[in-house]
C-alpha cells in the first residue's frame, strides 16, 4: 500500500461520514422533490439526448432519487442497464423494464438494493453504454468523485478503460455535495459532469 493511499483514506472516511450524516437528515419529501428536479435537469443533458444505452442505478434510502429519471429514459426508448452486486463487490448488469420488475435484494449486512429481476448480461455489458450514471457522495471542482468506498465503480471505470470505451461519466448529487476538493488517489478518474436538482456542471 502506498503512503499516498494511507494518507488519503482517513480524509475520505471522515468526509463520507459527514456527507452521509447530512443525507440522513433529509425527509421523504426532500428526497421526492429533489428526484423530480434531478430528472428534469438530467434529461436536458446533451450527453443523454442521443444516448441509446445508459448504465444507471436505482437509488436507495436518502440518495438523490433516480427512478423518475429511469422511467423517463425508458419512455424515450433508451435501453437502461442496472447493476447487480456480485459477492466480490463487482457489478453484473441487467436491463430495466419496469419498477414492478425490480427485486429487493439484501447483500449480507449491507443496505438492501433494488436490482433487475431478469437476465444477467455480464460485467462487460457496461462497456456498450453511451452514458454511465454514477452514484457518489461528492464531486469537486476538478470532477473528482467521492464514492461510498465499496470499490464497485472503481472496477467499472477500470473495465471501461481496458475496453477502450469512452462513455460520458455523470454523477448525480445534491447541491451541497459539489465541493471544492475531495481526496483523490492516482487511480481515481474524473467524471464529465455532475447533475444536481438546481443545475448541471461540466468538467474539462
N, C-alpha and C positions, 0 to 999 in steps of 0.2 A: 504493500500500500504506500502510495507516495505521500510525502509530507503535505503537499498542497491539498490532497483529498482530506486528510485528517483535519487540516486547519479549517476547511470549508464546512465540514459536516455539522459541527455544533451550531454554527450560524444558521445553516439550513433547518436544523431541528427546531431551534428557537423561533425562527420566522414562521415555520409551518404551524407550530403551536399557537402563535399569536393570531395568525390568519384563520385557523380553524376555530379559535375561540370567538372571533368576530362573527364568523358564519353561524356558529351555534346559537347566536342571539337573534337571528332573523326569524320572523314569523312566517307562517304558511302563506299569508297574504303577500308579504315582501317577496317571497320566492316566486309566487304565481305571477305577480305584476312584472317582476324583472324578467321572467321567462318570456312573456309576451313581447316586451320591448326588445329583448335579446334576439328573438326570432325575426322581428322586423328589421333590425339592423343587419343581421347576418344574411338575410335573403337579398339585401341590396348590394352585397359584396360582389364586385366584378368577378372574383375567383369562382364564386358559386353560380354565376349566371350561365356559364357554358359547361358546367360540370355534368358529366354523365354518371360518374360513380363517386360517391362521397363516403369516406370512412368516418363514422361518428361514434357516439356512445350515449347511453341512457343515464341521465343524471340521477343521483340518489341523494336523499337527505336534503341538506341545505345548499348543495351545489347549484350553480346557475342552471336553470331548467332547460332541458333540450327537447322534450317531447313535442312541443308546438313546432319547433324547427324541423324535427324529423318528419312530422306529418306533412308540413308544407313542402318539403323536398320531395316526398313521395308523390304528392299531388302534382308536382311539376314533371313527374316521370323520371326522377333521378333514382338510380339504384343506390340504396343506402346500406352500407355494411356496418354491423355492430360487433363489438368484441365479445369473446367468450374466454374467460380467465382459465388458464391451464394450471395444473398443480405446481409447475415450476415458475409461475408468475408471468410466463409468456402469454401471448394472445393468439387464439384462433379467431375466425370470423364467421358470421352468418348474416343472412340478408334480413333486413327489417321489412315486415309485411304490414302488420297492424299492431296496435297496443295489446290487443287480446292475444296475440301470438308471442308475447314476451313471457318468459318463465322467470320467477323469482328464485335465485339460487344463492344459498349461503355457502361461502368458502371458508371452512374452518371457523375461527373466531372473528373473521372479518365481517364488515358490513355486507348485507345481502345485496346482490347485484341483479339487474334485470337484463336477461340475455335472450337472444333469439332462440326460439324452440326448434327451428328447422334444421336443415342440412348444414354440416360444418364444411367450410370452404378451404380450410388450411391457413396456417400463419402467413403464407406468401400472398394471400388474396389482397392484402393491403397494398401491395406494390402496383396494383392496377387502378388505384384511386386517383382521381384528379385533384381532390382536396382531402386533407386529413384534419378533422376537428379534434383538438386535443383538450383533455381536462387539465386543470392546473390549479395552483393556489395563488400565483402571482406571475407577472411578467415585468421586465424592467425596460429602461429606455433603449437598450441595445436589442430588445427582442428575446432576451434570455428568459426561459420559463422555469418556474419552480414547480415541480410535480409533488405528488404525495410521498414519494420516497420508495415506492414498491419496485421501481425499475422496469415495469411492463412497457412503458412508452419509450424508454431508452432503447429497448430491444427493437421496437417497431422502427424507430428512427435509424438504428444501425442496419436493419433489414432493408429499408428503403435505399440507404447509401450503397449497400452491397449490390443491390439490383440496378443501380444507376437510375432509380426512379426519382422524379422531382415534383411531387405534388405540392400544392400550396399548403403550408402548415399554419393553421389558425387556432388560437387558443381562446376559449370562452370564459370570461371572468366578470366579476362585479367591478364597478367603477373604482372602488377604493383599493383594488388589488393590482392596479397599474402603478408600480412603484419606481423609485429612482434606480435602485440596484438590487439584484438578488445575487447570492453567492453562486459562482459558476465554476465548473471544472473543465479541463481540456476537452473531454468528450462531449460536453453539452453543445447542442446545436440551437441557433436562434430560430424563432418562428417568423413567418412572413407578416402576420397581422394578429391583432387582438380585437375581439368584439366584446363590448360591454353594453349594458342597457342604454347608455347615453351616447354611444358612438363607436367608431372604428378607428383604429390607428394602424398604419402600415409601417414596417421597418425596412430599412435599406437592405 
